[in-house]
Amino acid sequence: MQFKHPEILYGLLLLIIPIIIHLFHFQKFTKVAFTNVKFLKRIELQSRKSSKLKKWLILCTRLFAFASIIFAFAQPYIAQITKNQKQNTIIYIDNSMSMSAKVGSYELLKNVSQKIIENLKEGDNISLLTNDNFFKNLDLKSVKSKILNLDYTSKDLDFETISLTLKQELLKNRNNLHKIILVSDFQENKNIGKIDFSNTSSKITLVKISPTTVSNTAVDSMCISDKSNDQISINVFVKNTIKTTDNVSISLLNDLELVGKGTASFNESLRSEVVFKIPFQQSFNGKIIIDDAQLPFDNTLFFSISKPPKIKVLSIGKSNSFLPKIFTPQEFDLQYQTANQIDYNQLKEQHLVILNELDIISNGLITSLKEFENNGGSLVIIPAIDSDISTYNLFLKTLNGGFMGKLIPTELNITTIHFEHPIFKDVFEKKIQNFEYPNIHQYFELKLNNVTPILSLENELPFFSKIGNSNSTIYVFNSPLDLKFSNFYNSPIVVPLLYNIGINSYKFPKLYYTIGNDNIIAVDVSLKKDQILKLQNEIEEIIPLQQVYKNTVELSTSDIPATSGFYNIMSNNELLKTIAFNYDSNESLLKYSNLTELFKESKNITISNSLEETFTELNKQQEMNSLFRWFLTVAILFLLLEIIILKFFKT
C-alpha cells in the first residue's frame, strides 16, 4: 500500500490526545464502609468492571475512527509500481516490407498503428522502437505523431539486434518498471526462436499480427542465360508461397516503354520461369512487373544493362594476320604483346587473353593469368610446336586443368562439331554432315579435367575444348595453328568460333544489387584529388563509402539507398553508369514462427494475437486502486459503533 500524501500520516501522533483525555477522566471509587453490606460490595465490584470495559471500548472506537480518517486523507492506493518508480512502455513495431500484407482491406502496419494510437492513454511514457529508429520517452502527442508518420523500410531488423537494444535500455534505466510489447508478423527468417529472453527481468508481450492469406506471388530473381552478337536472353524467375494453377502476367519495360509480355505458369509448382529477349548492343534500364495484390513491394524488379564497351583482346606470342579480321575495331580492341614485353597491369584490364604459341610460360605470367582467370577473364591456349611441356603443365596445374603429354606426329582430320555447345548457338541453321574437313599434322596428348569438347578429331579426341567447371572460361587447342602444322585458319568455322569466344568473354556487370546486403560496385574511372562519386535519382542524392584506386573506384553500400529503383553514378554532373537496387526477396516468403511452441517454457513471455487485449491488461496493471473510500467507510463504522455502545451498553 502506498500514499499520495504520506505527510498526513504524522497526524497519527495526535491520537495520543484522546488517550490522555480518556485516562484523565477516569474517576477513582471512594470506599464507604457499611455493616452487613456484603451484597452491596458485590454490586459495587461488578459496576466498576462494567464501567471500565465500556470506557475502553469507547476509547478504541474513537482511536480507530480518527486513525481511519487520517489514513483516508493521506489517500492510500495499491499499485504495482512504487511512487519513486517510472512506468516505461517500450513498443517495437515491425515496419519491414512484409508488414504491407493485407488483413481484410488494410495493410498490417496501418492496422497496427491505428490500434496502438486508439489504446494509448494520456500520461503514458512510451519508447517507440522500429526497424530504422528508436524514439525514447515520448508523450502521447509525440508518439502518435511518430506512429502516424511510420513508413515501410527495407531495413529488416533481426530479433537478436532487438534483444540487445532492449537489454541496453533496461540497464540504463534499472529503477524504472518496464513493459515491453513486440508487434510483428514474426516471419521465420527473423529467427526469433534463437533469442534467449530468459535473462530479461521485464515482462515481454509478443503480439503476432497475421495477414488474411499467406498466398503471395513475387518476382524472385533474374539472370542472363544466353547472348549472341545482337541479342540477350534473360530468364525471369517468379515464385509463389503456395502451390497454384493460376497464371500471372509479366511485363518487361525499358524505362517507360513496354518491350515484352509473358505469362508465368505454375502448374501446382512454387516457381515459374519466363524468358525474354532484348537487344545486346545498347543500354537497357529494365523493369519486370507483375500484378499481385498481397505484397506490392515485390511486384517489381529493376535491372540495368549498360551498353557494352569494346571488348579488350590481348594476344601474347605470335602475331597472326587472321585475328584482326575476326576481332574488328568496331567491336574489339585487339592488342599484341610478345612474351618478353608483357604489360601485366594492362593484362588485368583485358576481357580475353590468347596465349598464341608461346614456347615457355614464365612464372610471372602464370601468376598473373591465374589472377586474371579468378577475376572472370577468358583465356585461349594455343600451344607451340616447341612448347616447354613442364611450364605448360605447371600452368595447367595452377588452373586445375590437367596436364599436357608428348607431341604425337599423326595427321588427322577435324571431323566433329559439337553443335550443342553454346559457342555455336545460332551459328548453323542445321547440323552439317558433309563439309571440307580441316586437318592437323601433329597434336599434343592432353589429359584435361572436366573437359567439354567443342571440336573433335576423327579419333574422337578433342581438338578444341573448354576445361574447368561450368563457370570456367579456359579454352585449349591440342595443336599449333601455324599453317605449317594445320590448315584450320583457312576453315570457315574459325571465324564464328573465335568471334563468339570474344563476344562471350565480356562479362556483364551485376544486373542489380540488393538493399541491405554488403554491395561492392566497381566503377572504371580515374578521379582527381577531392573528387567523389555520388548515387543520384529524381528524389535523392547519396554519397556512399568509396575506395579510390588508380583507374577504379569501389563504392560500398548496405542500407543505402533505402528505396528500390534506378540510381545514376555521377562524377561532377557526368553520368558514368546506371545501376539498379531491389528489396530483399526474403520478405516475400510469408512463413511465420509458432510462438506458442517456441516460448512455452518462458515465464516472462506472454503471447497475444490481440493488441486491444494487450493494452487492456497493461492499463489494468498501471491503474492505482484508491483506498480513500474504504478508510472513510471504516471511520464511519467505528463512529456508529461508538454510538451503539453509548446507547445500549448500560453500566
Phi, psi and omega per residue, in radians:
M1 nan 2.378 -3.127
Q2 -2.193 2.870 -3.063
F3 -2.238 2.407 3.039
K4 -1.274 -0.633 -3.129
H5 -2.206 1.269 -3.074
P6 -1.142 -0.338 -3.139
E7 -1.117 -0.426 3.132
I8 -1.185 -0.369 -3.133
L9 -1.123 -0.306 3.039
Y10 -1.085 -0.329 3.089
G11 -1.117 -0.299 3.093
L12 -1.094 -0.416 3.106
L13 -1.142 -0.432 -3.133
L14 -1.235 -0.226 -3.141
L15 -1.133 -0.277 3.112
I16 -1.197 -0.391 -3.110
I17 -1.122 -0.928 3.113
P18 -1.079 -0.486 3.108
I19 -1.162 -0.796 -3.135
I20 -1.111 -0.796 -3.136
I21 -1.051 -0.745 -3.115
H22 -1.098 -0.756 -3.135
L23 -1.198 -0.598 -3.119
F24 -1.131 -0.606 -3.120
H25 -1.459 0.003 3.046
F26 -1.147 2.180 -3.135
Q27 -1.740 2.372 3.102
K28 -1.434 2.370 3.123
F29 -1.334 2.391 3.099
T30 -1.666 2.274 -3.105
K31 -1.382 2.263 3.087
V32 -2.146 2.118 -3.065
A33 -1.599 2.263 3.033
F34 -2.211 2.686 3.009
T35 -1.523 2.466 -3.140
N36 0.910 0.823 3.103
V37 -2.017 0.669 3.135
K38 -1.035 -0.710 -3.120
F39 -1.193 -0.690 3.130
L40 -1.147 -0.652 3.091
K41 -1.067 -0.644 3.112
R42 -1.146 -0.704 3.122
I43 -1.155 -0.689 3.130
E44 -1.078 -0.738 -3.127
L45 -1.130 -0.741 -3.140
Q46 -1.173 -0.683 -3.137
S47 -1.123 -0.728 3.134
R48 -1.095 -0.747 3.129
K49 -1.141 -0.758 -3.116
S50 -1.138 -0.762 -3.131
S51 -1.126 -0.693 3.131
K52 -1.128 -0.734 3.132
L53 -1.105 -0.732 -3.123
K54 -1.103 -0.739 -3.136
K55 -1.109 -0.682 3.114
W56 -1.175 -0.665 3.113
L57 -1.126 -0.744 3.121
I58 -1.112 -0.723 3.110
L59 -1.037 -0.799 -3.121
C60 -1.094 -0.786 -3.124
T61 -1.091 -0.680 3.132
R62 -1.191 -0.746 3.108
L63 -1.059 -0.811 -3.134
F64 -1.144 -0.640 3.141
A65 -1.136 -0.843 3.137
F66 -1.138 -0.692 3.125
A67 -1.099 -0.722 3.122
S68 -1.108 -0.665 3.116
I69 -1.140 -0.738 3.127
I70 -1.112 -0.790 3.095
F71 -1.057 -0.689 -3.110
A72 -1.089 -0.770 -3.118
F73 -1.310 -0.270 3.002
A74 -1.353 -0.110 3.081
Q75 0.932 1.252 3.100
P76 -1.296 2.661 3.081
Y77 -2.682 2.856 3.104
I78 -2.052 2.225 3.112
A79 -2.613 2.820 -3.124
Q80 -1.379 -0.290 3.133
I81 -1.954 2.639 3.103
T82 -1.466 2.959 -3.092
K83 -1.127 -0.554 -3.103
N84 -1.481 -0.139 3.134
Q85 -1.564 2.569 3.044
K86 -1.855 2.380 3.098
Q87 -1.560 2.083 3.128
N88 -2.123 2.122 3.110
T89 -1.791 2.087 3.104
I90 -1.779 2.086 -3.135
I91 -1.988 2.122 3.001
Y92 -1.729 2.150 3.077
I93 -1.961 2.058 3.104
D94 -1.287 1.933 3.109
N95 -1.956 0.581 3.056
S96 -1.296 3.000 -3.025
M97 -1.109 -0.509 -3.120
S98 -1.173 -0.329 3.131
M99 -1.360 0.066 3.019
S100 -1.527 0.006 3.040
A101 -1.120 2.766 -2.982
K102 -1.708 2.407 2.881
V103 -2.072 1.875 -2.965
G104 1.211 -2.205 3.123
S105 -1.793 0.088 -3.089
Y106 -1.949 2.621 3.018
E107 -1.312 2.568 -3.079
L108 -0.962 -0.811 -3.085
L109 -1.106 -0.767 -3.132
K110 -1.149 -0.681 3.128
N111 -1.140 -0.764 3.116
V112 -1.101 -0.800 -3.109
S113 -1.037 -0.754 -3.127
Q114 -1.115 -0.747 -3.110
K115 -1.182 -0.657 3.115
I116 -1.138 -0.766 3.122
I117 -1.052 -0.710 -3.120
E118 -1.163 -0.463 -3.037
N119 -1.781 -0.072 3.084
L120 -1.305 2.589 -3.120
K121 -2.079 2.693 3.079
E122 -1.112 2.369 -3.138
G123 1.692 -0.210 3.114
D124 -1.207 2.467 3.032
N125 -1.816 1.972 -2.974
I126 -2.067 2.388 2.919
S127 -1.987 2.223 -3.041
L128 -1.930 2.061 3.123
L129 -1.914 2.251 3.059
T130 -2.206 -3.104 -3.133
N131 -1.201 -0.362 -3.070
D132 -2.197 0.040 -3.127
N133 -2.684 2.816 3.029
F134 -2.432 1.878 -3.134
F135 -1.783 2.137 -3.019
K136 -1.869 2.534 2.978
N137 0.904 1.074 -3.132
L138 -1.705 2.543 2.987
D139 -1.486 3.129 -3.032
L140 -1.053 -0.781 -3.092
K141 -1.137 -0.737 -3.105
S142 -1.181 -0.770 -3.106
V143 -1.178 -0.613 3.072
K144 -1.118 -0.711 3.126
S145 -1.113 -0.752 3.136
K146 -1.115 -0.735 -3.110
I147 -1.188 -0.712 3.134
L148 -1.111 -0.546 -3.128
N149 -1.629 0.112 -3.106
L150 -1.215 2.269 -3.133
D151 -2.207 2.926 -3.126
Y152 -1.244 2.619 3.117
T153 -2.331 2.601 3.082
S154 -1.367 -0.218 3.138
K155 -1.372 1.968 -3.109
D156 -1.733 1.697 -3.088
L157 -1.274 2.045 -3.140
D158 -1.333 2.773 -3.024
F159 -1.268 -0.320 3.035
E160 -1.170 -0.724 3.084
T161 -1.165 -0.697 3.103
I162 -1.062 -0.764 -3.137
S163 -1.077 -0.756 3.118
L164 -1.126 -0.700 3.121
T165 -1.087 -0.757 3.141
L166 -1.133 -0.731 -3.130
K167 -1.125 -0.688 3.097
Q168 -1.114 -0.697 3.135
E169 -1.162 -0.687 3.133
L170 -1.172 -0.646 3.132
L171 -1.182 -0.607 3.135
K172 -1.216 -0.502 -3.066
N173 -2.222 1.123 -3.050
R174 -1.176 -0.507 -3.083
N175 -1.403 -0.230 -3.134
N176 -1.447 2.684 3.045
L177 -1.678 2.050 -3.025
H178 -1.833 2.440 2.989
K179 -2.141 2.135 -3.034
I180 -1.958 2.228 3.115
I181 -2.180 2.111 3.096
L182 -1.892 2.036 -3.098
V183 -1.935 2.061 -3.082
S184 -2.827 2.967 2.982
D185 -1.527 -0.164 3.060
F186 0.906 1.059 3.071
Q187 -1.184 2.660 -3.098
E188 -1.084 -0.578 -3.078
N189 -1.194 -0.156 3.115
K190 -1.556 -0.113 2.974
N191 0.967 0.788 3.126
I192 -1.186 -0.432 -3.124
G193 -1.161 -0.316 -3.133
K194 -1.510 -0.080 -3.078
I195 -1.597 2.332 3.120
D196 -1.725 1.890 3.111
F197 -1.664 0.050 -3.020
S198 -1.168 -0.476 -3.135
N199 -1.558 0.191 3.048
T200 -1.692 2.063 -3.029
S201 -1.218 -0.573 -3.087
S202 -1.315 2.676 3.097
K203 -1.346 2.464 -3.087
I204 -2.145 2.271 3.075
T205 -1.925 2.156 3.095
L206 -1.731 1.976 3.141
V207 -1.791 1.912 -3.096
K208 -1.615 2.146 3.127
I209 -1.914 2.145 -3.060
S210 -2.057 2.519 3.087
P211 -1.312 2.909 -3.132
T212 -1.136 -0.689 -3.127
T213 -2.351 2.617 3.108
V214 -1.779 0.230 3.090
S215 -1.456 2.179 -3.140
N216 -2.620 2.347 3.076
T217 -1.915 2.343 -3.058
A218 -2.473 2.625 2.964
V219 -1.378 1.980 -3.012
D220 -1.440 -0.954 -3.069
S221 -2.901 3.120 3.084
M222 -2.704 2.807 3.106
C223 -2.730 2.873 3.028
I224 -1.595 2.099 -3.095
S225 -1.703 -0.411 -3.075
D226 -2.817 2.655 3.058
K227 -2.625 2.588 3.044
S228 -2.243 -2.961 -3.098
N229 -1.271 -0.171 -3.104
D230 -2.261 -0.222 -3.133
Q231 -2.651 2.821 3.135
I232 -2.160 2.462 3.026
S233 -1.778 2.157 3.095
I234 -1.970 2.356 3.133
N235 -1.807 2.146 -3.140
V236 -1.859 2.253 -3.122
F237 -1.911 2.172 3.135
V238 -1.993 2.379 -3.106
K239 -2.147 2.722 3.087
N240 -2.274 2.571 -3.093
T241 -1.383 -0.340 3.085
I242 -2.313 2.734 3.113
K243 -1.201 2.385 -3.084
T244 -2.634 2.783 3.046
T245 -1.851 -0.022 -3.114
D246 -1.224 2.509 3.051
N247 -1.664 2.605 -3.129
V248 -2.154 2.275 3.122
S249 -1.387 2.405 -3.126
I250 -2.172 2.353 3.104
S251 -2.047 2.465 3.066
L252 -2.023 2.161 -3.119
L253 -2.087 2.517 2.937
N254 -1.879 1.826 -2.906
D255 1.020 -1.986 -3.130
L256 -1.812 0.019 -3.072
E257 -1.622 2.192 3.080
L258 -1.303 2.096 -3.097
V259 -2.060 -0.082 -3.141
G260 -2.943 2.594 3.056
K261 -2.286 2.523 3.116
G262 -2.638 3.072 -3.137
T263 -2.336 2.257 3.055
A264 -1.617 2.047 3.133
S265 -1.855 2.122 -3.059
F266 -1.586 -0.682 3.107
N267 0.879 0.982 3.139
E268 1.097 0.438 3.092
S269 -2.007 2.875 3.118
L270 -1.650 -0.062 -3.014
R271 -2.488 2.482 3.116
S272 -2.411 2.647 -3.111
E273 -2.194 2.324 3.118
V274 -2.226 2.382 -3.098
V275 -1.929 2.285 3.023
F276 -2.097 2.683 3.059
K277 -2.075 2.302 -3.121
I278 -2.287 2.796 3.131
P279 -1.105 2.603 -3.090
F280 -1.609 -0.785 -2.959
Q281 -1.533 0.688 3.084
Q282 -2.703 2.812 3.098
S283 -1.275 2.610 -3.084
F284 -2.550 1.948 3.032
N285 -1.736 1.672 -2.946
G286 -1.709 2.584 3.002
K287 -2.275 2.219 3.050
I288 -1.833 2.148 -3.002
I289 -2.218 2.331 2.981
I290 -2.127 2.922 -3.141
D291 -1.990 1.875 3.119
D292 -2.519 2.277 -2.995
A293 -1.472 -0.295 -2.974
Q294 -1.265 -0.961 3.125
L295 -2.214 1.936 -3.067
P296 -1.290 -0.459 -2.991
F297 -1.190 -0.461 -3.080
D298 -1.751 0.310 3.122
N299 -1.536 -0.138 -3.105
T300 -2.281 2.362 3.038
L301 -2.185 2.172 -3.140
F302 -1.675 2.479 3.004
F303 -2.582 2.701 -3.089
S304 -2.352 2.253 3.066
I305 -2.111 2.017 3.133
S306 -1.407 2.692 3.067
K307 -1.049 2.173 -3.056
P308 -1.134 2.449 3.079
P309 -1.331 3.104 3.019
K310 -1.102 2.327 -3.090
I311 -1.348 2.207 -3.077
K312 -1.533 2.137 -3.134
V313 -2.129 2.235 3.119
L314 -2.092 2.144 3.077
S315 -1.806 2.088 3.139
I316 -1.873 2.101 -3.139
G317 2.160 -2.265 -3.102
K318 -1.244 2.682 3.072
S319 -1.765 2.179 -3.110
N320 -1.971 2.454 -3.129
S321 -1.317 -0.340 -3.065
F322 -1.451 -0.402 -3.096
L323 -1.104 -0.763 3.105
P324 -1.085 -0.411 3.114
K325 -1.309 -0.424 3.127
I326 -1.602 -0.880 -3.110
F327 -1.635 1.399 -3.037
T328 -1.316 2.690 -3.085
P329 -1.096 -0.378 3.140
Q330 -1.135 -0.558 -3.057
E331 -2.093 -0.373 -3.005
F332 -2.236 2.684 2.998
D333 -2.017 1.643 -3.046
L334 -1.640 2.288 3.086
Q335 -2.330 2.702 3.113
Y336 -2.072 2.497 2.996
Q337 -2.483 2.524 3.077
T338 -1.513 2.922 -3.102
A339 -1.118 -0.428 -3.086
N340 -1.644 -0.115 -3.063
Q341 -2.317 0.972 -3.103
I342 -1.596 2.228 3.040
D343 -1.636 1.765 -3.036
Y344 -1.197 -0.528 3.072
N345 -1.150 -0.687 3.116
Q346 -1.229 -0.528 -3.138
L347 -1.071 -0.625 -3.110
K348 -1.126 -0.417 -3.065
E349 -1.546 -0.050 -3.052
Q350 -1.412 2.723 2.991
H351 -1.653 -0.626 -3.100
L352 -2.369 2.287 3.062
V353 -2.085 2.275 3.119
I354 -1.966 2.043 2.998
L355 -1.476 1.728 -2.939
N356 -1.688 1.507 3.049
E357 0.990 0.966 3.023
L358 -1.389 2.416 3.079
D359 -1.306 -0.736 -3.090
I360 -2.307 2.407 3.034
I361 -1.847 1.943 -3.053
S362 -1.241 2.827 3.127
N363 -1.095 -0.693 3.114
G364 -1.104 -0.697 3.119
L365 -1.192 -0.647 3.112
I366 -1.059 -0.798 -3.130
T367 -1.102 -0.778 -3.115
S368 -1.168 -0.693 -3.136
L369 -1.214 -0.563 3.070
K370 -1.131 -0.761 3.081
E371 -1.129 -0.689 3.118
F372 -1.085 -0.743 3.127
E373 -1.205 -0.655 3.102
N374 -1.105 -0.530 -3.134
N375 -1.505 0.139 3.041
G376 1.684 0.134 3.120
G377 -1.271 2.703 3.113
S378 -1.718 2.544 -3.036
L379 -2.390 2.292 3.050
V380 -2.049 2.218 -3.108
I381 -1.921 2.069 3.044
I382 -2.042 1.918 -3.083
P383 -1.250 2.706 3.049
A384 -1.640 2.761 -3.138
I385 -1.132 -0.484 3.131
D386 -1.862 0.593 -3.097
S387 -1.045 2.381 2.991
D388 -1.341 1.764 -3.001
I389 -1.072 -0.559 -3.114
S390 -1.140 -0.733 3.131
T391 -1.239 -0.616 3.079
Y392 -1.121 -0.721 3.136
N393 -1.176 -0.633 3.071
L394 -1.101 -0.705 3.123
F395 -1.152 -0.804 3.135
L396 -1.121 -0.615 3.104
K397 -1.145 -0.700 3.106
T398 -1.066 -0.626 3.132
L399 -1.509 -0.007 -3.048
N400 0.971 0.720 -3.057
G401 -1.762 -0.210 -3.111
G402 2.100 -2.552 3.119
F403 -2.650 2.844 -3.133
M404 -1.866 2.339 3.114
G405 -1.727 -2.760 -3.062
K406 -1.310 2.896 3.105
L407 -1.489 2.248 -3.103
I408 -1.912 2.031 -3.103
P409 -1.471 1.295 -3.126
T410 -2.272 2.313 3.123
E411 -1.503 2.221 -3.116
L412 -2.440 2.681 3.050
N413 -1.626 2.620 3.013
I414 -1.592 1.833 -2.925
T415 -1.944 -0.258 -3.021
T416 -2.117 2.200 2.994
I417 -1.885 2.163 3.137
H418 -1.519 1.536 -3.012
F419 -1.091 -0.411 -3.084
E420 -1.315 -0.201 -3.136
H421 -1.230 2.460 -3.114
P422 -0.991 -0.439 3.131
I423 -1.022 -0.580 -3.077
F424 -1.754 0.200 3.132
K425 -1.117 2.270 3.128
D426 1.159 0.201 3.085
V427 -1.455 -0.761 -3.086
F428 -1.938 2.418 3.062
E429 -1.280 -0.541 3.089
K430 -2.636 2.901 3.133
K431 -1.233 2.253 -3.120
I432 -1.539 2.212 -3.124
Q433 -1.743 -0.443 -3.037
N434 -2.392 1.908 3.081
F435 -2.576 2.948 -3.108
E436 -1.309 1.929 -3.040
Y437 -1.290 2.221 2.946
P438 -1.231 2.827 -3.100
N439 -2.398 2.864 3.063
I440 -2.247 2.716 -3.114
H441 -1.754 -0.364 3.110
Q442 -2.823 2.764 -3.082
Y443 -2.657 2.792 3.100
F444 -1.592 2.453 3.056
E445 -1.361 1.977 -3.087
L446 -1.942 2.382 3.007
K447 -2.087 1.634 -3.008
L448 -1.806 2.627 3.127
N449 -1.573 2.443 3.075
N450 0.851 0.859 -3.036
V451 -1.443 2.451 3.032
T452 -2.136 1.850 -3.104
P453 -1.188 2.459 3.075
I454 -1.961 -0.742 2.991
L455 -2.245 2.429 -3.100
S456 -2.229 2.679 3.106
L457 -1.442 3.006 -3.113
E458 -1.197 -0.343 3.051
N459 -1.554 0.222 3.086
E460 1.245 0.149 3.014
L461 -1.429 2.552 3.130
P462 -1.179 2.359 2.976
F463 -1.648 -0.736 3.085
F464 -2.353 2.233 -3.027
S465 -2.586 2.865 3.070
K466 -1.891 2.388 -3.119
I467 -2.080 2.816 3.120
G468 1.705 -2.948 -3.130
N469 -1.397 -3.013 -3.043
S470 -1.130 -0.379 3.141
N471 -1.625 -0.012 -3.085
S472 -1.252 2.577 3.097
T473 -2.262 0.773 -3.141
I474 -1.943 2.158 -3.130
Y475 -2.070 2.497 -3.059
V476 -2.343 2.260 2.887
F477 -1.584 2.577 3.112
N478 -1.764 0.200 -3.125
S479 -2.607 2.598 2.992
P480 -1.084 2.661 -3.131
L481 -1.822 0.089 3.063
D482 -1.004 2.481 -3.079
L483 -1.062 -0.320 3.084
K484 -1.202 -0.422 -3.016
F485 -2.067 -0.159 -3.105
S486 -2.871 2.592 3.021
N487 -1.828 0.406 -3.095
F488 -1.083 -0.571 3.127
Y489 -1.015 -0.540 -3.097
N490 -1.504 -0.053 -3.127
S491 -1.373 2.472 3.113
P492 -1.142 -0.253 -3.090
I493 -1.384 -0.311 -3.073
V494 -1.150 -0.575 -3.096
V495 -1.177 -0.992 3.123
P496 -1.109 -0.525 -3.130
L497 -1.117 -0.999 -3.091
L498 -1.261 -0.596 3.118
Y499 -1.085 -0.825 -3.138
N500 -1.179 -0.553 3.039
I501 -1.104 -0.738 3.111
G502 -1.115 -0.805 3.134
I503 -1.067 -0.739 -3.091
N504 -1.362 -0.169 3.110
S505 -1.301 -0.311 3.075
Y506 -1.379 2.064 3.128
K507 -1.713 2.110 3.131
F508 -1.096 2.437 2.987
P509 -1.073 2.964 3.140
K510 -0.940 2.324 -3.108
L511 -1.205 -0.566 3.120
Y512 -2.816 2.855 3.130
Y513 -2.097 2.648 -3.092
T514 -1.766 2.200 3.119
I515 -1.150 2.306 -3.112
G516 1.783 -0.367 3.060
N517 -1.514 2.813 3.054
D518 -1.457 1.754 -3.061
N519 -1.762 2.391 3.016
I520 -2.023 2.084 -3.073
I521 -2.033 1.984 -3.135
A522 -1.568 2.274 3.133
V523 -2.146 2.147 3.134
D524 -1.369 1.698 -3.132
V525 -2.798 2.588 3.053
S526 -1.868 2.091 -3.096
L527 -1.749 2.547 3.035
K528 -1.447 3.038 -3.131
K529 -1.086 2.383 3.128
D530 1.184 0.193 3.106
Q531 -1.605 2.465 -3.123
I532 -2.337 2.849 3.066
L533 -1.815 2.621 -3.136
K534 -2.273 2.622 2.956
L535 -1.746 2.291 -3.003
Q536 -2.522 2.413 2.942
N537 -2.344 -2.871 -3.067
E538 -1.187 -0.368 -3.006
I539 -1.839 -0.731 -2.982
E540 -2.389 2.876 3.077
E541 -2.303 2.235 -3.014
I542 -2.184 2.422 3.013
I543 -1.900 1.759 -3.118
P544 -1.402 2.941 2.996
L545 -1.090 2.450 -3.090
Q546 -2.558 2.490 3.102
Q547 -2.038 2.123 -3.043
V548 -1.707 2.228 3.026
Y549 -2.016 -2.998 -3.041
K550 -1.067 -0.955 -3.100
N551 -2.120 0.221 -3.070
T552 -2.495 2.583 3.000
V553 -2.178 2.269 3.117
E554 -1.821 2.087 3.078
L555 -1.638 2.435 3.115
S556 -2.057 2.204 3.101
T557 -2.319 2.672 3.058
S558 -2.448 -1.441 -3.136
D559 -1.503 -0.084 3.059
I560 -2.022 2.530 -0.125
P561 -1.200 2.909 -3.099
A562 -1.627 -0.244 -3.053
T563 -2.100 2.411 3.129
S564 -1.237 2.761 3.122
G565 2.449 -2.920 -3.133
F566 -1.637 2.448 3.093
Y567 -2.328 2.311 3.107
N568 -1.559 2.355 3.017
I569 -1.578 2.021 -3.007
M570 -2.004 2.537 3.016
S571 -2.360 1.894 -3.111
N572 0.910 0.868 3.119
N573 1.157 0.213 3.073
E574 -1.790 2.209 3.133
L575 -1.346 2.076 3.116
L576 -1.617 -0.816 3.097
K577 -2.899 2.874 3.099
T578 -1.997 2.332 3.108
I579 -2.189 2.857 -3.087
A580 -2.126 2.520 3.070
F581 -2.158 2.470 3.098
N582 -2.296 2.763 3.071
Y583 -1.299 2.724 3.111
D584 -1.166 2.252 -3.087
S585 -1.353 -0.111 3.113
N586 -1.082 -0.481 -3.136
E587 -1.205 -0.186 -3.083
S588 -1.530 -0.073 -2.952
L589 -1.233 -0.634 -3.128
L590 0.973 0.768 3.012
K591 -1.963 2.216 -2.926
Y592 -2.023 2.642 -3.132
S593 -1.379 2.590 3.038
N594 -1.567 1.620 -3.033
L595 -1.141 -0.661 -3.130
T596 -1.039 -0.726 -3.133
E597 -1.283 -0.675 -3.082
L598 -1.182 -0.625 -3.018
F599 -2.073 0.542 -3.113
K600 -1.169 -0.389 -3.132
E601 -1.840 0.108 -3.131
S602 -1.611 2.022 -3.056
K603 -1.326 -0.476 -3.087
N604 -1.688 0.192 3.133
I605 -1.914 2.244 3.048
T606 -2.027 2.285 -3.137
I607 -1.769 2.310 -3.140
S608 -2.468 2.625 3.042
N609 -1.981 0.100 -3.064
S610 -2.306 2.122 3.068
L611 -1.196 -0.633 -3.131
E612 -1.060 -0.819 3.133
E613 -1.118 -0.663 3.141
T614 -1.082 -0.811 -3.123
F615 -1.264 -0.552 3.068
T616 -1.085 -0.779 3.117
E617 -1.157 -0.691 3.121
L618 -1.104 -0.753 -3.136
N619 -1.148 -0.617 3.090
K620 -1.099 -0.714 -3.126
Q621 -1.187 -0.481 -3.113
Q622 -1.541 -0.208 -3.102
E623 -1.194 2.536 3.056
M624 -1.786 2.013 3.134
N625 -1.437 1.786 -3.079
S626 -1.262 2.400 3.140
L627 -1.897 0.194 -3.100
F628 -0.984 -0.881 -3.087
R629 -1.124 -0.641 -3.124
W630 -1.114 -0.798 -3.137
F631 -1.190 -0.627 3.091
L632 -1.131 -0.688 3.100
T633 -1.116 -0.719 3.134
V634 -1.109 -0.687 3.120
A635 -1.081 -0.776 3.128
I636 -1.097 -0.713 3.137
L637 -1.072 -0.701 3.130
F638 -1.208 -0.618 3.074
L639 -1.142 -0.717 3.074
L640 -1.111 -0.670 3.130
L641 -1.125 -0.644 3.104
E642 -1.121 -0.730 3.124
I643 -1.077 -0.744 3.136
I644 -1.084 -0.742 -3.131
I645 -1.123 -0.770 -3.134
L646 -1.115 -0.618 -3.051
K647 -1.461 -0.687 -2.978
F648 -1.893 -0.192 -3.133
F649 -1.600 1.707 -3.100
K650 -1.511 2.449 3.127
T651 -2.212 nan nan
